[in-house]
């Protein structure tokens, strides 16, 4: 499992998101969520694909578009996942297999 450590700036950004200063969003785009927790979009996408980070796919399942269905990360689920990661250990940050 991956342990993430947030910098002071990331913690401030995360706190501002949790206070609803983002307009009260219930879910974030992949880009917004990655920025909020300080990882790349690619890394967050890997977490989503593996099922580590809860996500919701929006749009019609049968409709194919160039970009596909939109992936949203529920704010409460992301916060719970991040807190679980932080509580799993005080060790060094470890990268998921195959990302180094």
Secondary structure, DSSP 8 states (H G I E B T S, - for coil): -------HHHHHHHHHHHTTTTTS-SEEEHHHHHHHHT--HHHHHHHHHHTSS--EEES-SS---SS-SEEEEEHHHHHHHHHHHHHT-SS-----TT--
